Amino acid sequence: MIARSGIRDPRSWLLYVITDERLARRPHAEAARLAIEGGARAIQLRDKTAGTRALVEAGRALRAITAASGVALIINDRADVARAVDADGVHLGADDLPIAAAREILGPACIIGASARTRPEAERAAADGADYLGVGPIREARGTKPDAPAPLGTAVILDLAGLGLPIIAIGGIRPGDVREIAEAGACGVAVISAVMGAPDIAAAARAFRDAWDAVRCLRPEERG
């Protein structure tokens, strides 16, 4: 893991919103703009059906918005697209490009996140040079992954926090879960349906940021 600061430090993100045009019923860029308006500090472009050209076009539109807003842009799965649009980073699943290969393509300045459900997966990601872990699903999945595995709860965060990598919790999370997730050791939450599927994307994002602000205002003895 490389020492990072500002928007390139996953510990500062708090709210990481993953775009979904189907749920949002609007283009990635418009959905991201509303999420940022509500307080998102990191945006991930995720589109499992789009071709490479469409992903690059969407990524460039998102890059313009995130750069102007001081928000991190992460591309799901595709290191080539991340490089083409000058994204801040890429997020890799277990079946995606190996972290070392992505680092060769993107260089040391790029953020690389890795998904992890178990301690061996997390330890391997840490050893390979991941900058943060996407850990989950924490709660029951809410429609973006029909084949999602059983929820892990916050115990997995407690188990992995000692590895020293920033943890972004994901999977069925609602604003009311933020305090427990923060107390377990996560530094942010990644959400899709709770924001992208909301009638008011900005308001939904704001509810998560308000929940984080409430946790950060608590005295240490009140945090659990």
C-alpha beads as a LAMMPS data file, in Angstrom:
LAMMPS data file: protein, C-alpha beads

224 atoms
223 bonds

1 atom types
1 bond types

-500.0 500.0 xlo xhi
-500.0 500.0 ylo yhi
-500.0 500.0 zlo zhi

Masses

1 110.0

Atoms # bond

1 1 1 0.000 0.000 0.000
2 1 1 1.297 3.437 -0.974
3 1 1 0.922 6.403 1.392
4 1 1 -1.750 8.708 -0.025
5 1 1 -3.417 11.996 0.825
6 1 1 -6.381 14.108 -0.234
7 1 1 -8.928 12.462 -2.511
8 1 1 -6.428 9.694 -3.259
9 1 1 -6.646 8.534 0.358
10 1 1 -9.511 6.022 0.702
11 1 1 -9.717 6.850 4.414
12 1 1 -11.161 10.222 3.476
13 1 1 -13.926 8.972 1.214
14 1 1 -16.690 8.049 3.703
15 1 1 -19.304 7.704 0.936
16 1 1 -18.346 5.792 -2.223
17 1 1 -21.170 5.658 -4.765
18 1 1 -21.215 3.099 -7.569
19 1 1 -23.112 4.176 -10.667
20 1 1 -25.895 2.133 -12.257
21 1 1 -27.773 3.599 -15.215
22 1 1 -30.550 1.012 -14.989
23 1 1 -31.382 1.841 -11.396
24 1 1 -30.837 5.574 -11.748
25 1 1 -32.760 5.802 -15.041
26 1 1 -30.291 8.391 -16.245
27 1 1 -26.734 8.447 -17.636
28 1 1 -23.774 7.647 -15.389
29 1 1 -22.587 11.259 -15.452
30 1 1 -25.915 12.714 -14.350
31 1 1 -26.327 10.129 -11.597
32 1 1 -22.782 10.811 -10.374
33 1 1 -23.333 14.568 -10.388
34 1 1 -26.357 14.160 -8.112
35 1 1 -24.504 11.757 -5.804
36 1 1 -21.645 14.242 -5.493
37 1 1 -24.151 16.994 -4.769
38 1 1 -25.318 14.844 -1.860
39 1 1 -21.815 14.347 -0.498
40 1 1 -20.178 11.386 -2.249
41 1 1 -16.379 11.622 -2.175
42 1 1 -15.664 8.723 -4.509
43 1 1 -17.514 7.567 -7.611
44 1 1 -17.081 4.173 -9.230
45 1 1 -18.080 3.631 -12.850
46 1 1 -19.647 0.188 -13.032
47 1 1 -21.391 -1.122 -16.137
48 1 1 -21.245 -4.831 -16.836
49 1 1 -23.013 -4.609 -20.205
50 1 1 -21.351 -1.635 -21.908
51 1 1 -18.647 -2.111 -24.526
52 1 1 -15.201 -0.606 -24.213
53 1 1 -15.954 2.479 -26.309
54 1 1 -19.088 3.250 -24.284
55 1 1 -17.177 2.786 -21.039
56 1 1 -14.465 5.184 -22.156
57 1 1 -17.045 7.793 -23.161
58 1 1 -18.860 7.443 -19.830
59 1 1 -15.555 7.490 -17.972
60 1 1 -14.446 10.718 -19.627
61 1 1 -17.736 12.381 -18.750
62 1 1 -17.319 11.236 -15.148
63 1 1 -13.680 12.368 -15.091
64 1 1 -14.738 15.912 -15.992
65 1 1 -17.339 15.984 -13.211
66 1 1 -15.198 14.380 -10.511
67 1 1 -12.136 16.493 -11.321
68 1 1 -14.175 19.683 -11.068
69 1 1 -15.661 18.526 -7.755
70 1 1 -12.498 17.186 -6.111
71 1 1 -13.910 13.652 -5.962
72 1 1 -12.080 10.396 -6.675
73 1 1 -13.008 8.417 -9.796
74 1 1 -12.604 4.644 -9.710
75 1 1 -13.310 2.314 -12.639
76 1 1 -14.728 -1.124 -11.944
77 1 1 -12.700 -4.053 -13.323
78 1 1 -11.064 -2.327 -16.294
79 1 1 -7.511 -1.056 -15.865
80 1 1 -7.373 -0.183 -19.574
81 1 1 -10.421 2.068 -19.264
82 1 1 -9.039 3.623 -16.080
83 1 1 -5.863 4.538 -17.919
84 1 1 -7.730 5.822 -20.989
85 1 1 -9.844 8.252 -18.956
86 1 1 -7.126 9.209 -16.438
87 1 1 -9.156 7.866 -13.525
88 1 1 -7.791 7.930 -9.989
89 1 1 -7.986 4.184 -9.712
90 1 1 -9.497 0.804 -10.484
91 1 1 -11.401 -1.699 -8.362
92 1 1 -10.674 -5.380 -8.970
93 1 1 -12.676 -8.467 -8.083
94 1 1 -11.326 -11.941 -7.487
95 1 1 -11.630 -12.909 -11.174
96 1 1 -10.284 -9.664 -12.607
97 1 1 -6.788 -8.625 -13.634
98 1 1 -4.195 -9.390 -10.914
99 1 1 -3.218 -6.401 -8.797
100 1 1 0.431 -6.563 -9.910
101 1 1 -0.587 -6.485 -13.582
102 1 1 -2.928 -3.549 -12.980
103 1 1 -0.090 -1.721 -11.222
104 1 1 2.142 -2.229 -14.260
105 1 1 -0.520 -0.708 -16.499
106 1 1 -1.522 2.169 -14.215
107 1 1 1.647 3.039 -12.324
108 1 1 2.342 3.690 -8.641
109 1 1 0.142 6.790 -8.343
110 1 1 -3.053 4.945 -9.230
111 1 1 -5.356 3.639 -6.495
112 1 1 -6.088 -0.082 -6.645
113 1 1 -8.928 -1.534 -4.627
114 1 1 -9.642 -5.220 -4.179
115 1 1 -12.754 -7.113 -3.156
116 1 1 -12.414 -9.453 -0.178
117 1 1 -14.804 -11.671 1.760
118 1 1 -12.302 -13.666 3.804
119 1 1 -9.074 -13.061 5.672
120 1 1 -6.966 -15.070 3.171
121 1 1 -8.358 -12.971 0.309
122 1 1 -7.656 -9.776 2.220
123 1 1 -4.131 -10.867 3.177
124 1 1 -3.369 -11.747 -0.437
125 1 1 -4.652 -8.369 -1.627
126 1 1 -2.536 -6.589 0.980
127 1 1 0.558 -8.556 -0.004
128 1 1 -0.059 -7.771 -3.675
129 1 1 -0.184 -4.036 -3.005
130 1 1 -3.879 -3.111 -2.822
131 1 1 -4.625 0.366 -1.489
132 1 1 -8.002 -0.497 0.028
133 1 1 -10.389 -3.416 0.496
134 1 1 -14.014 -3.539 -0.596
135 1 1 -15.499 -5.880 2.005
136 1 1 -18.928 -7.447 1.839
137 1 1 -21.717 -8.055 1.419
138 1 1 -22.323 -6.703 4.907
139 1 1 -26.114 -6.811 4.683
140 1 1 -28.455 -8.733 2.404
141 1 1 -28.038 -7.712 -1.228
142 1 1 -30.805 -5.506 -2.625
143 1 1 -31.037 -6.382 -6.273
144 1 1 -27.802 -5.366 -8.039
145 1 1 -26.297 -8.848 -7.709
146 1 1 -28.962 -11.587 -7.839
147 1 1 -26.310 -14.241 -7.124
148 1 1 -24.759 -12.344 -4.208
149 1 1 -23.425 -14.533 -1.372
150 1 1 -24.871 -14.545 2.118
151 1 1 -24.300 -11.375 4.155
152 1 1 -21.262 -11.367 6.408
153 1 1 -22.296 -8.769 8.975
154 1 1 -19.815 -6.399 10.582
155 1 1 -17.757 -9.177 12.204
156 1 1 -15.738 -9.477 8.992
157 1 1 -14.750 -5.810 9.268
158 1 1 -13.530 -6.344 12.819
159 1 1 -11.505 -9.329 11.638
160 1 1 -9.867 -7.525 8.707
161 1 1 -9.298 -4.095 10.247
162 1 1 -6.053 -5.231 11.827
163 1 1 -4.432 -5.714 8.416
164 1 1 -3.952 -1.965 8.126
165 1 1 -5.696 -1.436 4.791
166 1 1 -8.618 1.013 4.585
167 1 1 -11.896 -0.895 4.474
168 1 1 -14.870 0.200 2.397
169 1 1 -17.931 -1.809 3.424
170 1 1 -20.420 -2.795 0.726
171 1 1 -23.615 -4.752 0.295
172 1 1 -27.169 -3.788 1.241
173 1 1 -26.037 -0.910 3.466
174 1 1 -28.448 1.792 4.655
175 1 1 -27.731 5.038 6.532
176 1 1 -28.798 3.412 9.784
177 1 1 -25.954 0.897 9.431
178 1 1 -23.194 3.506 9.257
179 1 1 -22.476 3.803 12.961
180 1 1 -22.076 0.044 13.481
181 1 1 -19.906 -0.225 10.375
182 1 1 -17.716 2.677 11.478
183 1 1 -17.346 1.223 14.969
184 1 1 -16.245 -2.075 13.446
185 1 1 -13.356 -0.297 11.731
186 1 1 -14.484 0.636 8.207
187 1 1 -13.600 4.080 6.902
188 1 1 -16.365 4.257 4.321
189 1 1 -19.393 2.612 2.759
190 1 1 -19.940 1.795 -0.894
191 1 1 -23.539 1.900 -2.066
192 1 1 -25.388 1.234 -5.291
193 1 1 -29.134 0.669 -4.989
194 1 1 -29.647 2.757 -1.840
195 1 1 -28.552 5.831 -3.800
196 1 1 -28.908 4.955 -7.488
197 1 1 -32.383 3.499 -6.969
198 1 1 -33.692 6.375 -4.857
199 1 1 -36.231 8.855 -6.264
200 1 1 -33.908 11.678 -5.163
201 1 1 -30.282 10.593 -5.621
202 1 1 -28.796 13.676 -3.985
203 1 1 -31.022 13.340 -0.910
204 1 1 -30.213 9.636 -0.587
205 1 1 -26.483 10.361 -0.722
206 1 1 -26.915 13.175 1.792
207 1 1 -28.539 10.771 4.261
208 1 1 -25.377 8.661 4.243
209 1 1 -23.109 11.681 4.667
210 1 1 -25.274 12.938 7.528
211 1 1 -24.917 9.525 9.168
212 1 1 -21.134 9.733 8.831
213 1 1 -21.075 13.283 10.154
214 1 1 -23.064 12.143 13.190
215 1 1 -20.549 9.365 13.892
216 1 1 -17.590 11.717 13.503
217 1 1 -19.135 14.191 15.962
218 1 1 -19.478 11.605 18.728
219 1 1 -17.050 11.716 21.626
220 1 1 -14.687 8.708 21.604
221 1 1 -16.435 7.128 24.584
222 1 1 -19.743 7.239 22.714
223 1 1 -18.506 5.423 19.649
224 1 1 -18.560 1.977 21.160

Bonds

1 1 1 2
2 1 2 3
3 1 3 4
4 1 4 5
5 1 5 6
6 1 6 7
7 1 7 8
8 1 8 9
9 1 9 10
10 1 10 11
11 1 11 12
12 1 12 13
13 1 13 14
14 1 14 15
15 1 15 16
16 1 16 17
17 1 17 18
18 1 18 19
19 1 19 20
20 1 20 21
21 1 21 22
22 1 22 23
23 1 23 24
24 1 24 25
25 1 25 26
26 1 26 27
27 1 27 28
28 1 28 29
29 1 29 30
30 1 30 31
31 1 31 32
32 1 32 33
33 1 33 34
34 1 34 35
35 1 35 36
36 1 36 37
37 1 37 38
38 1 38 39
39 1 39 40
40 1 40 41
41 1 41 42
42 1 42 43
43 1 43 44
44 1 44 45
45 1 45 46
46 1 46 47
47 1 47 48
48 1 48 49
49 1 49 50
50 1 50 51
51 1 51 52
52 1 52 53
53 1 53 54
54 1 54 55
55 1 55 56
56 1 56 57
57 1 57 58
58 1 58 59
59 1 59 60
60 1 60 61
61 1 61 62
62 1 62 63
63 1 63 64
64 1 64 65
65 1 65 66
66 1 66 67
67 1 67 68
68 1 68 69
69 1 69 70
70 1 70 71
71 1 71 72
72 1 72 73
73 1 73 74
74 1 74 75
75 1 75 76
76 1 76 77
77 1 77 78
78 1 78 79
79 1 79 80
80 1 80 81
81 1 81 82
82 1 82 83
83 1 83 84
84 1 84 85
85 1 85 86
86 1 86 87
87 1 87 88
88 1 88 89
89 1 89 90
90 1 90 91
91 1 91 92
92 1 92 93
93 1 93 94
94 1 94 95
95 1 95 96
96 1 96 97
97 1 97 98
98 1 98 99
99 1 99 100
100 1 100 101
101 1 101 102
102 1 102 103
103 1 103 104
104 1 104 105
105 1 105 106
106 1 106 107
107 1 107 108
108 1 108 109
109 1 109 110
110 1 110 111
111 1 111 112
112 1 112 113
113 1 113 114
114 1 114 115
115 1 115 116
116 1 116 117
117 1 117 118
118 1 118 119
119 1 119 120
120 1 120 121
121 1 121 122
122 1 122 123
123 1 123 124
124 1 124 125
125 1 125 126
126 1 126 127
127 1 127 128
128 1 128 129
129 1 129 130
130 1 130 131
131 1 131 132
132 1 132 133
133 1 133 134
134 1 134 135
135 1 135 136
136 1 136 137
137 1 137 138
138 1 138 139
139 1 139 140
140 1 140 141
141 1 141 142
142 1 142 143
143 1 143 144
144 1 144 145
145 1 145 146
146 1 146 147
147 1 147 148
148 1 148 149
149 1 149 150
150 1 150 151
151 1 151 152
152 1 152 153
153 1 153 154
154 1 154 155
155 1 155 156
156 1 156 157
157 1 157 158
158 1 158 159
159 1 159 160
160 1 160 161
161 1 161 162
162 1 162 163
163 1 163 164
164 1 164 165
165 1 165 166
166 1 166 167
167 1 167 168
168 1 168 169
169 1 169 170
170 1 170 171
171 1 171 172
172 1 172 173
173 1 173 174
174 1 174 175
175 1 175 176
176 1 176 177
177 1 177 178
178 1 178 179
179 1 179 180
180 1 180 181
181 1 181 182
182 1 182 183
183 1 183 184
184 1 184 185
185 1 185 186
186 1 186 187
187 1 187 188
188 1 188 189
189 1 189 190
190 1 190 191
191 1 191 192
192 1 192 193
193 1 193 194
194 1 194 195
195 1 195 196
196 1 196 197
197 1 197 198
198 1 198 199
199 1 199 200
200 1 200 201
201 1 201 202
202 1 202 203
203 1 203 204
204 1 204 205
205 1 205 206
206 1 206 207
207 1 207 208
208 1 208 209
209 1 209 210
210 1 210 211
211 1 211 212
212 1 212 213
213 1 213 214
214 1 214 215
215 1 215 216
216 1 216 217
217 1 217 218
218 1 218 219
219 1 219 220
220 1 220 221
221 1 221 222
222 1 222 223
223 1 223 224
